[in-house]
């Protein structure tokens, strides 16, 4: 069923919008409480007649949305995450999580109003957008950083790997001097690969 919202309804829409809802939700909650009217021809005409007072109400809510935009615009939310060996997060950053982070910073934005360019599955800086009201959008950034404890653990593992690599390199040199064969070159290459992966994670 289509209804015209006469008030802003969280998780549904802003004042003046025509939205689809279940018949029960409309008749039992929205219409009796004055939050909406059924979008039939007579109500559309009524809405047109009330356009002036409705426009004033819409402008008031738009002003609130613009004030909210001023708080969000240019904000950077930093999230601390653990990552797998490939640098990918365990799971993705969700809109609900971002909504809570904004709330912590004194800004309330419903999760349905937050839009990401693509799912966030790794470390780095990403762009996000909050569509607060009709024609009112705020952009902000999300910085996903590695958990400091995990970073320290990776650093220790890297140092240990380098020590092992140096030991194998030394053993290979000694074996060569003694005229015996060793397979340390392949193992060293593997250690170098590990070092490169860790370096990449720590720089993110």
matplotlib code that plots the C-alpha trace (Angstrom):
import matplotlib.pyplot as plt

x = [0.0, 1.3, 1.1, 2.1, 4.3, 3.1, 5.9, 9.5, 9.3, 12.6, 13.5, 10.7, 11.2, 11.0, 7.9, 6.2, 7.5, 5.3, 6.4, 5.2, 4.1, 2.0, -1.7, -1.7, 1.2, -0.6, -4.1, -3.0, -0.1, 0.9, -2.5, -4.1, -1.0, -1.0, 2.3, 0.9, -2.2, -3.2, -1.9, -5.2, -6.5, -8.5, -5.5, -3.1, -5.5, -5.6, -1.8, -1.7, -4.0, -1.8, 1.3, 2.2, 2.0, 3.7, 6.5, 7.2, 7.4, 9.7, 12.0, 12.3, 13.4, 15.7, 17.4, 17.9, 19.4, 21.7, 23.0, 23.6, 25.4, 27.8, 28.7, 29.3, 30.9, 34.7, 34.6, 36.9, 35.9, 38.7, 38.0, 40.5, 40.3, 42.1, 43.1, 43.9, 47.3, 46.1, 45.3, 41.5, 39.3, 37.4, 34.0, 33.1, 32.4, 28.6, 26.2, 25.0, 28.5, 29.1, 25.8, 26.9, 30.3, 28.5, 26.3, 29.3, 30.5, 27.2, 25.6, 22.5, 22.1, 20.0, 22.0, 19.7, 20.8, 24.5, 25.9, 29.3, 31.0, 31.8, 31.9, 34.8, 36.9, 40.4, 42.6, 42.8, 40.7, 37.3, 34.5, 31.0, 27.9, 24.9, 21.7, 20.1, 17.2, 15.9, 18.9, 20.9, 23.9, 27.1, 30.3, 32.8, 35.7, 36.4, 39.9, 40.4, 43.6, 45.2, 44.8, 48.0, 48.4, 48.2, 50.6, 53.1, 52.7, 53.3, 56.4, 57.7, 57.0, 58.8, 61.8, 61.9, 61.5, 64.4, 66.6, 65.8, 66.4, 69.8, 70.7, 69.8, 71.7, 74.7, 74.3, 74.0, 77.2, 79.1, 77.7, 78.9, 82.3, 82.5, 81.4, 78.0, 74.5, 71.7, 68.2, 68.1, 67.7, 64.1, 63.4, 64.9, 62.6, 59.6, 60.8, 61.2, 57.6, 56.4, 58.3, 56.7, 53.2, 53.9, 55.4, 52.3, 50.0, 51.9, 52.0, 48.2]
y = [0.0, 3.5, 6.2, 9.9, 10.6, 13.7, 13.3, 12.0, 8.3, 6.6, 3.6, 4.6, 8.1, 11.8, 14.1, 14.5, 11.2, 8.5, 5.1, 1.5, -0.1, -3.0, -2.3, -3.3, -1.0, 1.9, 1.3, 0.3, 2.7, 5.3, 6.8, 6.7, 8.4, 11.1, 10.0, 9.3, 9.4, 6.9, 7.9, 7.8, 10.6, 12.5, 12.5, 13.6, 16.5, 17.2, 17.1, 19.7, 21.9, 21.7, 22.2, 25.6, 24.4, 21.1, 23.0, 25.0, 21.7, 20.2, 23.2, 23.0, 19.3, 20.2, 22.9, 20.2, 17.9, 20.7, 21.2, 17.4, 17.5, 20.2, 17.9, 14.8, 16.4, 15.7, 13.5, 10.5, 7.4, 5.1, 1.5, -1.0, -4.4, -7.8, -9.1, -12.5, -13.4, -12.1, -8.7, -9.2, -8.4, -11.1, -10.1, -6.7, -3.2, -2.9, 0.1, -0.7, -0.5, 2.9, 4.2, 3.3, 5.0, 8.2, 8.0, 7.8, 11.1, 12.7, 12.3, 10.1, 8.6, 5.6, 2.8, 2.7, 6.2, 5.2, 4.2, 2.8, 2.8, -0.9, -3.4, -2.7, -5.9, -4.7, -2.1, 1.5, 4.6, 4.5, 7.0, 6.8, 8.9, 9.6, 10.6, 12.6, 14.3, 15.0, 16.6, 16.7, 14.3, 14.3, 12.5, 11.2, 8.8, 5.5, 4.6, 0.9, 0.2, -3.0, -3.9, -2.6, -5.9, -7.9, -5.4, -6.0, -9.7, -9.5, -7.4, -10.0, -12.8, -10.8, -10.3, -14.0, -14.9, -12.6, -14.2, -17.6, -16.5, -15.1, -18.3, -20.3, -18.0, -18.4, -22.2, -22.2, -20.2, -22.5, -25.6, -24.1, -23.4, -27.0, -28.4, -29.7, -28.8, -26.9, -26.0, -22.7, -20.5, -21.6, -21.2, -17.8, -16.8, -17.9, -15.8, -12.8, -13.3, -13.3, -10.1, -8.4, -9.4, -8.2, -4.9, -4.3, -4.9, -2.7, 0.2, 0.1]
z = [0.0, -0.8, 1.8, 1.9, 5.0, 6.9, 9.4, 9.2, 10.2, 11.1, 8.8, 6.4, 5.0, 5.2, 5.3, 2.0, 0.5, -1.0, 0.3, 0.2, 3.4, 4.5, 4.8, 8.4, 9.3, 7.5, 9.1, 12.6, 13.1, 10.6, 9.7, 13.2, 14.7, 12.0, 10.5, 7.1, 4.8, 2.2, -1.2, -3.1, -5.4, -2.7, -0.3, -3.1, -3.7, 0.0, 0.2, -2.7, -0.7, 2.4, 0.4, 2.0, 5.6, 4.6, 2.8, 6.0, 7.9, 5.2, 5.3, 9.1, 8.8, 5.9, 8.1, 10.8, 8.1, 6.9, 10.4, 10.7, 7.3, 8.7, 11.5, 9.3, 6.3, 6.2, 9.3, 9.5, 11.4, 12.4, 12.9, 14.5, 13.0, 12.9, 9.6, 8.0, 6.5, 3.1, 4.6, 4.4, 7.4, 9.3, 7.9, 6.5, 7.9, 8.2, 8.0, 11.5, 12.8, 11.1, 12.4, 16.0, 15.4, 14.3, 17.3, 19.6, 18.0, 18.7, 15.3, 14.8, 11.3, 10.5, 9.0, 5.9, 5.1, 4.9, 1.5, 0.7, -2.7, -2.2, 0.7, 3.0, 3.4, 3.9, 5.5, 4.1, 3.7, 2.1, 1.2, 2.6, 2.1, 4.3, 2.5, 5.4, 3.6, 0.1, -1.7, 1.5, 1.5, 3.7, 2.8, 5.3, 5.4, 7.0, 8.0, 8.7, 10.7, 11.9, 15.6, 17.4, 19.2, 16.0, 14.3, 17.2, 16.8, 13.1, 13.7, 16.1, 13.6, 10.9, 13.1, 13.9, 10.3, 9.3, 12.0, 10.7, 7.1, 8.1, 9.9, 6.8, 4.6, 6.8, 6.9, 3.1, 2.7, 5.1, 3.3, -0.1, 1.4, 2.6, -0.7, 0.4, -1.1, 0.7, -0.2, 1.8, -1.2, -1.7, 2.0, 2.0, -0.9, 1.2, 4.1, 1.8, 0.7, 4.3, 5.0, 2.0, 3.2, 6.8, 5.6, 3.5, 6.4, 8.8, 6.3, 5.7]

ax = plt.figure().add_subplot(projection="3d")
ax.plot(x, y, z, "-o")
ax.set_aspect("equal")
plt.show()
